[in-house]
Amino acid sequence: MPKFLLIYHGKPDLQSPEDGAKHMAAWKAWSAGLGAAVIDPGLPVGLSKTITPQGVEDHGGANPAAGMTVLQADTFEEAIELAKGCPHLSGTGTIEIAEAMDLEM
C-alpha cells in the first residue's frame, strides 16, 4: 500500500492555552480516527534552516515546515481525504502531501 508524507506548514489558530489544549485533543482524535492508516504519527518541529548549494538560509525559507506525519492509503485521493480532517488546517495551517517513492536504497 502506498505511503504518503504529510508536511505541515503554517500554524493553527491558537489564542490561549485552552485553545492549545482543545487543538491537541482534536489532533489526537483525528489521528486515532485514522486507525491503521497512520504509519508514523510524526512530530511538530521548531525553527528550521534551509541548506542550498549557496549556503544556509535561516527560518526554513518562505514556507517552513511545522511538522510531519506518514500515512498509508490505497490512492493519492484517499490520502488527501484523510488529511482534509486534520485540525492543523485552522488558522494559516496548510498540509503538503507527497507519495513516498518505493526505491531500494
Summary of the structure (lengths in Angstrom):
residues: 105
radius of gyration: 15.0
end to end distance: 18.7
largest distance: 45.8
contacts: 251
relative contact order: 0.35
helix: 30%
strand: 34%
